[in-house]
Amino acid sequence: MSGKKGMKKYPAGIREEVVSRIRAGESQRALSQEYGISRWAIHCWLKESVLPKTRGRKPAKTLAEYKYENKRLKMENELLRDFLHS
C-alpha cells in the first residue's frame, strides 16, 4: 500500500514491531496513538503478515523422482495409444 499518493511509508522495523506488539495483546488504538500511525495502516499490516511475502520455490526433484515420473508417463502414453488404436 505504501507508495500510493498520500500514504506514508514506514520502515519495516516499525511495522514488524507494531504487528508483534498487537499479537502480544496490545490494542491497535494505543499503538496507533503511540506511533502516530493510522489504525487503517496497522489493520493492513496485520492482513499482509498473514499472507506469504514471497513465493517459495518447490524443492528440486531428485533424479529418481524424474525417472519414476518419466516411466509413468511413458506407460500412460502407451496405454492411451493402445486404447485409441483398438
N, C-alpha and C positions, 0 to 999 in steps of 0.2 A: 504494500500500500504506500510505502514511502516513495517519494519521487513525484507524486501527483501534485498538481498545483494546490498550494495552500496547506500542504501537510508537512510536518516536521519529520526529520529523520533522526532517530535516536540511536546511540551506539548500541551494539549488540550486547555489551556487558550489562548495560542498564536494563535492557529488555529481558535478558536472562534472569537478572536479579529480581526484577518485579514479578515475573512469572513464577519463579521458585518461591518467593515470599507468599504469593497468593496460594500456591499449592500447599504451603506450610500452614495456611489457615488465616492469614491476614486478609482484611477486606480490600476490595478493589477501590472503594471510595477513599479509604485512608491513604492508600498508596498513591492514588491519583492526586490527592491534595499534597502529599509529601514531595512528590517528584515534579508536580506541575504538568502532569500528562493527562490527557483526556481519558475518561473511562471507556470511550469507544475504542481508542487506540489499544488500551490494555485488553479489552474484550477481543479485538482482532488478534493480538499477540497470543492470547490463550488458544484461539482457534487454530492459528498457524502451527503452534507447537505440537498439536495433536497429529497433524499430517507430517509425513516424512519430508525432510527438507531436500533431500536428493534422492534420485532413483538409484537403488543399489543394483549392482551387476549380479547376474546369476553366477553361481560358481561354475568354473570351467568343467566341461565334461572330460572324463578320462578316456583314454584310447579304448579301453574295454567297453565303455558305455557306447562309444561311437560304433564299434564293431557289432555290438548287440543290436543297436538300432538299425544299422545297415542290413544286417541279416534278416531282421524282422520285416523291413520294408521290401527287401527282395522277395521274401516269401509272400507278402501281401500282393505284390505285383504279379507274381506267378499265379496265385490263386485267382486273381481278377482276370488275368489273361485267359486262363483255362475256362473260367466261367463264361466269359464273353464269346469264346470260340466254340463252346459246346452246345 
